[in-house]
Amino acid sequence: MKKFDVVALGEAMLEFNQTRPGQPDYLQGFGGDTSNAAIAAARAGARTAYLSRLGRDAFGQALMGLWASEGIDTAAVEYDDDAPTGIYFVTHGAAGHEFSYRRAGSAASLMTPDWLHHHESAGATGLTSAASAISNASILHVSGISLAISGSACDTVFSAMKLARHAGTLVSFDSNLRLRLWPLDRALACTTHAVSLCDIFLPSLEDITALNGMTDPDQIVDWGHALGARQVVLKLGSEGALVSDTSRRERMAVHRVKLVDATGAGDCFCGNLLARLAQGDTIFEAARYANAAAALTVQGYGAVAPLPYPEQVRALL
């Protein structure tokens, strides 16, 4: 029996989300795709841990407080005395929501493969390294953003994925493409390599179309399987999701809801899907549950606050 159901690795940030379009009013929240996914998984009942680095600043303390309140293990989170915790702003307008990041040189972007194996524990659970948390997990979750924030972070994610496979930990990879963070050719090369190292591939249609030009959902799923992912869940936005385990394929319809803020909807989907997989669901059952959870989270502002709990998801289902 492994200690954790889901451990996620990446960068968490403080979020400032505009509450009225064109107005200087911002609601302080939290973000960072893999952190959002870990919180979503924890709320869905999974035993979770987060692996990252933070600045030794007020924002870093706030994130540690958030994870503590959500019951997420932080023994493998390291503080950096010199580099800051990242922040970002979300503005809303006619074209939807837009992100502005202040994350260059952040503590998380300075992670290295060596960091996985040694650093002082920031928590009190006895785990002292990210590597031991990964080995003690059913699923490791990583994303394309973590690959993009720096060369050393990219190397760290690949090292973590290989370490997980060696330890019998399943690897989940969300493509989460942000072309403002890196050039397309590097993004394609690194994403392709990451898919080859994962068991569960969680791309979005718009990500893969931007990466390699594919627009046909079945072709994208075939591409993921051909690279080595045994399970592929293609997020189709307002069109739901396409779920495949190589022998079977199923289309999930979307739930029609009032869209308030789509920030973190994909992370909510990933976290709930992984939590249900770790709890014994098939990929199809897990995706159906995650689809409902994502429909609930877009009805509130911010990446974290509206993440649902199981009773809310079951009510919608």
N, C-alpha and C positions, 0 to 999 in steps of 0.2 A: 504493500500500500504506500503510495507516494504521499509526501507531506502536503503538496499543493496540487490543485486541479489545473490552474492556469497561472503562469508567470509571464509578465510582459516586460519588454526591454525597449527603452527609447527615451525621448525627451518630453518632460511635462513643463507646462508654462502657466503663467498667470494670464487670464483672459479679461479684456475690457470690451464688453459687448454693448454697442449703441442701442438704446432703448427706443429712440424715436428718430426716424430718418431725417438727416440734415440738422439734427440738434446735438449740442455738446454734452449729452447725458449718457454716461456709460455705467453699466452694471458690472461690478467686479465678480468674475467667476474663475473657472479653471479650465485648462485645455491641454492639448498634447494627445495625439491620436491613440497611442498605446496606453497611456494613463486613463483616458476615457474608456477604452475597451476593458481595462482591468477593473475599473469601478463598475461598469455595466455587468461584468462577470460576477463581481462580488455581490451586487444587488440581486443577481439571479441565483445566488446561493452557492457560488463556487468559492473554494479556498484559494486565495490569490496572494501573489507577491509582486512588487514592482521593483525593477532593476534600473537604476539611473544614477546621475550625478546632479547635484544642486549647488547653487551659490550659497555661501553662508550669509544669507541676507533675509529680510522680512518675507520676501516672496517664497524663498525656499522653506522657511518655517511654516508659512501658510499651507504649502503643498504637503508637508509632513503631517500637519494637523488634519488636512483633508483625508489623506490615506488612513490615518489612525481612526478617524471617525467612520470610515467605510469598512474597517476591519481588514485592511490590506497590510501584509507584512512588508516592512521597509528595512529589514536588517541588511540588505544588500544595496542600500542607497548611500552614496558617498558625498560628503560636503567638500567643496572647493573654496579655499580661503581667498582666492584671487579672481576667479571668474564668476560672472553673475548668473542668476536664474533668468531664463528667457521670458519675454512677455509678447503678447500680440493683441491687436485691436480688430474688432469686427464692426464694419459699417454696413448699413442697409440702405438700398436704393431701388430704383425701378428695375435694375438688371439683377436683383437678388443680393446676396451678401458677399462682401469682399473682405479679405484678410490683409492686414499690414503687420509684418513681423519685426520684432527687435530681438533677434536671437543669435546674431553673429558673435562668435567667441564665447558662447555660453558654456557653463560648466559641463552640461551634457554633451555638447559638441566636441569636447576635449577627451571623451572616453577613448580608451585604447584596448586592444585585446588583452594586454597584461592586467588591466583593471578587473577583468572578469575573475581573476584568480586571487588577487590580494588587495585588501584595503581594510581599514578599521571599520568594524561594524557600527552603524549608526543606530541600530535597534537593540533590543534586549532578548531576542529569540534564540541566540546562539549561532545563527548563520552568520558567517563572516565573509562570504564571497558570492558574487553573482553565479559563478560556476556551480557552487553547491546547490543553490536554489534551482537552477536549471535541471540539474541531475535529479532533484527531488520533486520534479513536477511531471504531471501527465502531459501538459501541452505548454510549449513556449510560443509566445506571440510576438512578432516583429513586423515592421512596416517599411515601405519605401521612403517615408520621410526620415526614418532613422538612418537609412543608407545615404540620404542626400545631404544631411547637415554638415558632414565633414568627411574627409578621406579616412581619418582614424576611426570615426564612428561607423563608417561603412565596413571597414575591416573587422571591427568589434562585433557587428551584427553577424557577419559571415562566420566568425569564430564561434559565436554563441550557437548558431544554427548547426554547425558541425559537432560541437560539444553535445548538443541535445540529441542528435541522431546517434552519437556514440553511446549515450546514456539510456537510450530507449525512450526518450521523450519525443512526442510528436511535435512537429514544427508547423505553425500557422503563419502565413505571410499575406498581409494586406498590401496591395500594390500602391495605394495612396500616393499618386504621382503629383509632385509640385515642381513644375518646370522652371519656376523662378529660383529654385534652389540649386539646380545643376543643368548642364547641357543635355539635349535629347540623346545624343549618341552614348554618353556615359550612363544616362538613366536606363536606356534600353539594354545595354550590356549588363549592368548590375542587377536590374530587375529579372532578366532572363536567367542569370546565375542564381538569384535567390529562389526563383520558382523551382529550379533543379534541386534545391536543397530542402524544399518544403514538402509536407504531407498534405496540408490543407491550404489551397490557394484561394484567396478572397479578393479578386480583382473587381473593378467597376468597368462598365462598358466604355465610359469616356476616357478612363486611364489608358486602356489598351488601344483604343482608336488613336489616341494621341501618340502612343509609343510606337506602334508598328503598322497603323493604318487599317487594321481589321475592324469591320463593322458588324459582321454576322455573329450573333451570340454563340451559335453552335461551333463555329470555326474557332472562336476564342477559347471555348471550353476544350476543344480538341487540342489546341496549342498548349494549354496548361497541362493536360494529361501527357502529351508527347514529351514535354520537358521533364516530367517525372512526378507531378502532383497527383496523388491517388484520388483526392477529392477536390472538386472545384465548385465554388459558389460564386457565380457572376452576378454582381449587383447591377440592376437595370434601372435604378432610380424610380421614376413614377410607373415603370412597367414591371416592378417586382424583382424577381430573381430567377436565375436558371441554375439548377442544382444537379450535379453529376458525380457519380462514384465509379466511373468507367463502365459499369454494367447497366446502369439505369440513369435516366435523365428526366427531370421534372421541372415544369415551369410553375413558379409561385406568383399568384396575382397579388397586386398591391392592395393595401387597405385604404379606402378613400377617407381622408381626414383633412381638417383645416390646417394648412401649412403656416406656421408662425415663424420658425427659424430652423433651417436644415443643418445648422452647425452640429457636427458630431453624430449625425444619424448613422453614417456608415460604421463608426466606431461602436455605437450602441448595437448595431446588427452583429458585428464581429464578436463583441464580448458576450452577448447572450447566446450566440451560436456555440461558442467554445465552452461556455458553462454547461449548456445542455449536452454537448458531446461528452464532456468529462463526467456528466451524471448518467451517461448510458444511452442517450438518444441516438438514433441513426442520423446521418447527415440531413436527411429529408425532414425528419421530425424537428431537428434542431433549427433548420432554416425556416420552417413554418413558424416556430416560436419567435425566432429572431426578427422575422418579417413584421410580426405584430408589435414587438418591442420597439422597433425603429419607427413604426407608424405613431406610436405614443410619444416618442421623444421629440418629434418635430413640432409638437403642439405647445412647446414652451421655449423660453429664451435660454441660450447658453449651451455649452457642450455637456455639462455635468448635472446641473440642477434638475432637468426634466427626465433623466434616465429612470426608467420605470422599475417597479418591483413585481415579483411573480403574480401577486393577486390582480394587479392591473392588467398584466399581459393575458392572464387566463380569462379575465372578464371580456376582453376584446375578442379572444379566440372563441 
